Amino acid sequence: MVGVWAGKAAIRPTQFRKGSESPLKATFRWVLSGQHMEGDLTYAVGGSPYHALLLLSYDFHARQFVAYWADNFSSKPTIFRGAFTGDTLVLEGTSTEDGRTSLAELRINVGAAGWTLISSGDAMGDMTEGARLTASRPKN
């Protein structure tokens, strides 16, 4: 995933926002002596600018991937943990707000032509897809 990417962000509608599609720009790079991968993603959600940072690591002791997701919509990050299921990295996390714990899931699939990241959550009571990001290398 290292490099510069361009694509599309498809955001599903909820009771709080309309569904939307927008251009996606993403850059991934190795950081901290190549021990972690940092992703910088920008797109729009319902017309509002959205900026997220993703730090992806592998915990050799726990034998699992760990991801840290932070964005400009909240001061609260989400920490995910998981492993590969086939060709897809499946990461699960939780977030607690106002005493209610919500589940969150990231599914990342990388192929020769590009990558897809699907973000799902159960904030509405059942696990539903919230965003689907698809990217490929930009044409020069």
Stockholm file with secondary structure:
# STOCKHOLM 1.0

chainA/1-140         MVGVWAGKAAIRPTQFRKGSESPLKATFRWVLSGQHMEGDLTYAVGGSPYHALLLLSYDFHARQFVAYWADNFSSKPTIFRGAFTGDTLVLEGTSTEDGRTSLAELRINVGAAGWTLISSGDAMGDMTEGARLTASRPKN
#=GR chainA/1-140 SS CCEEEEEEEEECCCSSSCCEEEEEEEEEEEETTTTEEEEEEEEEETTEEEEEEEEEEEETTTTEEEEEEEETTEEEEEEEEEEEETTEEEEEEEEEETTEEEEEEEEEEECSSCEEEEEEECTTSSCEEEEEEEEECCCC
#=GC SS_cons         CCEEEEEEEEECCCSSSCCEEEEEEEEEEEETTTTEEEEEEEEEETTEEEEEEEEEEEETTTTEEEEEEEETTEEEEEEEEEEEETTEEEEEEEEEETTEEEEEEEEEEECSSCEEEEEEECTTSSCEEEEEEEEECCCC
//
